[in-house]
Amino acid sequence: MAKFISKIAFWRSLSELPKVGRTISVIVLLLIVLLTGLGMYWSSEPEPFDVVAAAKERAESRGYLNNSKQLVTGYTTTNTLYSLVDTLLEKPGGFLSNDVMPPGVLLDNMPAWEMGVMVQVRDLARALRKEFSRSQSQSTEDENLKIAEPQYNFDTRSWALPSSESEYRRGNSELIKYLDRLAVKEDNAQFYSRADNLADYLSDMSTRLGSLSQRLSASVAKVRENTDLAGDTSARQSTETSGYKYVQTPWTQIDDVFYEARGASWAMIHILKSVEVDFVFTLQDKNALVSLRQIIRELESTQQAVWSPVILNGSGFGFLANHSLVMASYMSRANAQIIDLIRLLEQG
């Protein structure tokens, strides 16, 4: 009842304002409602896409798909890299990390999600330039990839002169040139589907997963033993540190870490599905195809709908859920399976 009376008093006070004042108040209220709705729409995560269908659609549109409907080795993975960047630029609201006007500047979950995807884009672009497109350490870099890779490493917060979007689009334009050369099978455009190349890339992915799972677990304060030099009696470090560490993610960053991990997982799912296509014979030879598919399943669990309006941060066995710990569980299991897959590729 008290709330109802207060609402009546609020609207009565508005009616007593001068006409200009009432008009301004209504405009401000409408603007707030509009920006809130737009911000919610812009914060919606993009839907997953079919990596094979996207690759075939691009190849067909450019006249490169042959009668057998078979894509050249490496086309799916490279096109997935292009599509990940294109999704960041073309999703509702576009690229939000460098926005300086509302509602984009007021949002934090989607920019964190974008950062998670962008880190995976950078890792894949580096692997493509450094390993997948080169036969050995003495071979030369691809002329388009050596331009594309640095563009994806441009600052995500730059909004002008140049903007982040313009640099990422330049990277994609160079990537398309590499794709075209790959499709027509130019001698100097290659993608090498080898076990050692894949193992090196998966090692980087494992490192990312390990870091994210640790940051997610730190949503609950805990003391950790310092294992920096564990396993090597002769190891040394530049600065002595304590034998244990007290770690906890600041409460203001818990949702950001959660959405960064969610974005990274979203990108990893698409990349690994592309790897399944382009490295299928390598994986079959190592009897590792089912291992890769299980990793994808674990990562897909991280994309389940979040029904809570906020990211909850209950204690480990407390009354409230802890979304970060659930996410960390899925990512840790995926990481453990990637480590096993790397071992299979190196020794199987």
C-alpha positions in Angstrom: 0.0 0.0 0.0 2.8 2.4 0.9 4.4 1.7 -2.5 1.1 2.5 -4.3 0.8 5.8 -2.3 4.3 6.8 -3.1 3.7 6.2 -6.9 0.6 8.4 -6.8 2.7 11.1 -5.0 5.4 10.8 -7.6 3.0 11.3 -10.6 1.2 14.1 -8.8 4.5 15.9 -8.3 5.1 15.6 -12.0 1.7 17.1 -12.8 2.6 20.1 -10.7 5.8 20.8 -12.6 5.7 23.4 -15.3 4.8 22.1 -18.7 8.4 22.2 -20.0 9.6 20.4 -16.9 7.0 17.6 -17.4 8.1 17.2 -21.0 11.7 16.9 -20.1 10.9 14.4 -17.4 8.9 12.2 -19.8 11.7 12.4 -22.4 14.3 11.4 -19.8 12.1 8.5 -18.7 11.5 7.3 -22.2 15.2 7.6 -23.0 16.1 5.5 -19.9 13.6 2.8 -21.0 14.9 2.8 -24.6 18.5 2.5 -23.6 17.8 -0.2 -21.1 15.9 -2.3 -23.7 18.6 -1.6 -26.3 21.3 -2.6 -23.8 19.5 -5.9 -23.0 19.2 -6.6 -26.8 22.9 -5.9 -27.4 23.9 -8.1 -24.5 22.3 -11.2 -26.1 24.9 -13.7 -27.1 25.1 -14.7 -30.8 23.8 -18.1 -31.8 26.3 -20.8 -32.8 26.8 -21.5 -36.5 27.5 -24.6 -38.5 31.2 -24.4 -39.4 31.0 -26.8 -42.4 27.9 -25.1 -43.8 29.4 -21.6 -43.4 32.6 -22.8 -45.2 30.7 -24.4 -48.0 28.5 -21.4 -48.5 31.5 -19.1 -48.8 33.4 -21.4 -51.2 30.3 -21.8 -53.3 29.6 -18.0 -53.4 33.2 -17.5 -54.6 33.0 -20.3 -57.2 35.5 -22.6 -55.5 33.4 -25.6 -54.5 34.0 -28.5 -56.9 31.5 -31.1 -58.1 32.4 -33.5 -55.3 31.4 -30.8 -52.8 34.7 -31.3 -51.0 36.6 -28.4 -49.4 40.3 -28.2 -49.6 42.2 -29.1 -46.4 42.3 -26.1 -44.1 39.4 -24.2 -45.7 37.0 -24.9 -42.8 39.3 -23.9 -40.0 40.4 -20.7 -41.8 36.8 -19.7 -42.7 35.8 -20.3 -39.0 38.5 -17.8 -38.0 37.0 -15.3 -40.4 33.4 -16.1 -39.2 34.3 -15.6 -35.5 35.7 -12.1 -36.2 32.7 -11.3 -38.5 30.3 -12.4 -35.8 32.0 -9.9 -33.3 31.6 -7.1 -35.8 28.1 -7.8 -37.1 26.2 -9.0 -34.1 23.5 -6.8 -32.5 25.2 -3.6 -31.4 28.4 -4.5 -33.3 31.7 -4.6 -31.5 31.0 -3.1 -28.0 34.4 -3.2 -26.3 35.4 0.2 -27.6 32.0 2.0 -27.3 32.1 5.5 -25.7 28.4 6.2 -25.9 25.5 4.6 -24.0 24.3 2.0 -23.8 27.5 0.3 -25.0 29.7 2.2 -22.6 27.5 1.1 -19.7 27.7 -2.6 -20.6 30.4 -5.0 -19.2 29.2 -8.6 -19.8 29.2 -8.4 -23.6 32.7 -6.7 -23.8 34.0 -9.5 -21.5 32.4 -12.1 -23.8 34.0 -10.4 -26.8 37.4 -10.5 -25.1 37.0 -14.3 -24.6 36.3 -14.8 -28.3 39.1 -12.3 -29.3 41.8 -14.2 -27.4 40.8 -17.4 -29.2 40.9 -15.5 -32.5 44.4 -14.3 -31.8 45.6 -17.7 -30.8 44.3 -19.4 -33.9 45.6 -16.6 -36.2 49.0 -17.0 -34.6 48.9 -20.8 -35.1 47.8 -20.4 -38.7 50.6 -18.0 -39.5 53.3 -19.8 -37.4 52.5 -23.5 -37.9 49.5 -24.6 -39.9 50.6 -22.7 -43.1 54.3 -23.7 -42.8 55.9 -27.1 -43.5 58.9 -26.6 -41.2 60.8 -24.0 -39.2 62.8 -22.8 -42.2 59.9 -22.2 -44.5 58.7 -18.7 -45.2 55.5 -17.1 -43.8 52.4 -16.7 -45.9 52.2 -13.3 -47.4 48.6 -12.6 -46.3 48.7 -14.3 -42.9 51.7 -12.2 -41.8 49.6 -9.1 -42.3 46.3 -10.5 -41.0 47.7 -11.9 -37.7 48.9 -8.5 -36.2 45.6 -6.8 -37.1 43.7 -9.1 -34.7 46.1 -8.1 -31.9 45.0 -4.5 -32.2 43.7 -2.8 -29.0 40.0 -3.8 -28.4 39.3 -0.4 -26.8 40.4 1.9 -29.6 37.4 3.8 -31.0 39.0 6.1 -33.6 42.1 6.7 -35.7 42.0 3.8 -36.3 39.1 2.0 -34.7 39.3 -1.6 -33.6 36.7 -2.6 -36.1 38.6 -1.2 -39.1 41.8 -3.1 -38.0 39.9 -6.4 -37.6 38.2 -6.0 -40.9 41.6 -5.5 -42.5 42.7 -8.7 -41.0 39.7 -10.5 -42.4 40.3 -9.0 -45.8 43.8 -10.5 -45.8 42.4 -13.8 -44.5 40.0 -13.9 -47.5 42.9 -13.5 -49.9 44.6 -16.5 -48.2 41.4 -18.5 -48.4 41.1 -17.7 -52.1 44.6 -18.8 -52.8 44.1 -21.9 -50.7 40.9 -22.8 -52.6 42.6 -22.7 -56.0 45.6 -24.6 -54.6 48.3 -22.2 -55.3 51.7 -23.7 -54.6 52.6 -21.0 -52.0 49.3 -21.2 -50.1 49.3 -24.3 -47.9 47.6 -25.7 -44.8 49.4 -28.6 -43.3 47.2 -31.0 -41.3 49.8 -32.7 -39.1 49.7 -34.2 -35.6 52.6 -32.0 -34.4 51.0 -28.8 -35.6 47.7 -29.7 -33.9 49.4 -30.7 -30.7 51.2 -27.4 -30.5 48.0 -25.4 -31.0 46.0 -27.5 -28.5 48.8 -26.9 -26.0 48.0 -23.1 -26.2 44.3 -23.8 -25.9 45.0 -25.9 -22.8 46.9 -23.1 -21.2 44.0 -20.7 -21.8 41.5 -23.2 -20.3 43.8 -23.7 -17.3 44.0 -20.0 -16.6 40.3 -19.4 -17.0 39.4 -22.3 -14.7 41.7 -20.9 -12.0 40.2 -17.4 -12.3 36.7 -18.8 -12.2 37.6 -20.9 -9.1 39.0 -17.8 -7.4 35.4 -16.5 -7.1 35.6 -18.3 -3.7 38.5 -17.1 -1.6 41.1 -19.8 -0.9 44.7 -20.4 0.0 46.8 -22.2 -2.7 50.2 -23.7 -2.3 52.8 -22.1 -4.5 53.7 -24.7 -7.2 55.6 -22.4 -9.5 58.8 -24.4 -9.2 57.3 -27.8 -8.5 58.9 -30.8 -10.2 62.3 -29.4 -10.9 64.8 -29.2 -8.0 67.2 -27.0 -10.0 64.6 -24.4 -11.1 64.9 -20.8 -10.0 62.8 -17.7 -10.3 63.8 -14.0 -10.5 61.9 -12.9 -7.3 61.3 -15.0 -4.2 57.7 -15.5 -3.3 55.8 -16.9 -0.4 55.1 -20.6 -0.1 51.4 -20.1 -0.5 49.1 -17.6 -2.2 45.8 -16.1 -1.1 43.6 -15.7 -4.2 40.2 -14.2 -4.7 38.6 -12.6 -7.7 37.2 -9.1 -6.7 33.4 -9.3 -6.5 33.1 -6.5 -9.2 34.9 -8.8 -11.7 33.2 -12.1 -11.1 30.6 -11.7 -13.8 33.3 -10.4 -16.2 35.4 -13.4 -15.7 32.4 -15.7 -16.2 31.4 -14.1 -19.5 35.0 -14.0 -20.7 35.1 -17.8 -20.1 31.8 -18.2 -21.8 32.9 -16.3 -24.9 36.2 -18.3 -25.0 34.3 -21.6 -24.8 31.9 -20.5 -27.5 34.8 -19.8 -29.8 36.7 -23.0 -28.9 33.6 -25.1 -29.8 33.6 -23.7 -33.3 37.3 -24.0 -33.7 37.4 -27.6 -32.5 34.6 -28.6 -34.8 36.6 -27.2 -37.7 39.7 -29.1 -36.5 37.5 -32.3 -36.6 37.0 -31.6 -40.3 40.5 -30.6 -41.4 42.4 -33.0 -39.2 40.1 -35.9 -39.5 42.6 -38.3 -41.0 45.3 -37.4 -38.5 42.8 -37.9 -35.6 41.6 -41.2 -37.1 45.2 -42.4 -37.4 45.8 -41.6 -33.7 42.4 -43.1 -32.7 41.7 -39.7 -31.2 38.5 -38.6 -32.9 36.2 -39.6 -30.1 38.5 -37.7 -27.6 38.1 -34.5 -29.6 34.3 -35.0 -29.7 34.1 -35.4 -26.0 36.0 -32.1 -25.5 33.5 -30.4 -27.6 30.7 -31.9 -25.6 32.2 -30.6 -22.3 32.6 -27.1 -23.8 29.0 -27.2 -25.1 27.9 -27.6 -21.5 29.3 -24.1 -20.7 26.7 -22.6 -23.2 23.6 -23.6 -21.3 21.1 -20.8 -20.6 21.8 -18.7 -17.5 18.3 -18.4 -15.9 19.4 -16.1 -13.1 19.3 -12.4 -13.8 22.7 -12.1 -12.1 25.8 -14.3 -11.8 25.5 -15.9 -8.4 28.6 -16.3 -6.2 27.6 -18.5 -3.3 30.2 -20.3 -1.3 31.3 -23.8 -2.4 28.7 -25.7 -0.5 26.6 -22.8 0.5 22.9 -22.0 0.2 23.2 -20.1 -3.1 24.6 -21.5 -6.4 28.1 -20.4 -7.6 27.9 -20.1 -11.4 31.7 -19.5 -11.7 32.5 -22.9 -10.0 30.1 -24.7 -12.3 31.8 -23.1 -15.3 35.2 -23.9 -13.9 34.2 -27.6 -13.6 33.3 -27.9 -17.3 36.4 -26.1 -18.4 38.7 -28.1 -16.1 37.3 -31.3 -17.5 37.7 -30.1 -21.1 41.3 -29.1 -20.2 42.1 -32.5 -18.8 40.8 -34.2 -21.9 42.8 -31.8 -24.2 46.0 -32.8 -22.3 45.1 -36.5 -22.9 44.5 -35.7 -26.6 47.9 -33.9 -26.9 49.5 -37.0 -25.5 47.7 -39.2 -28.0 48.9 -37.0 -30.9 52.5 -37.0 -29.7 52.7 -40.7 -28.7 49.7 -42.5 -30.1 
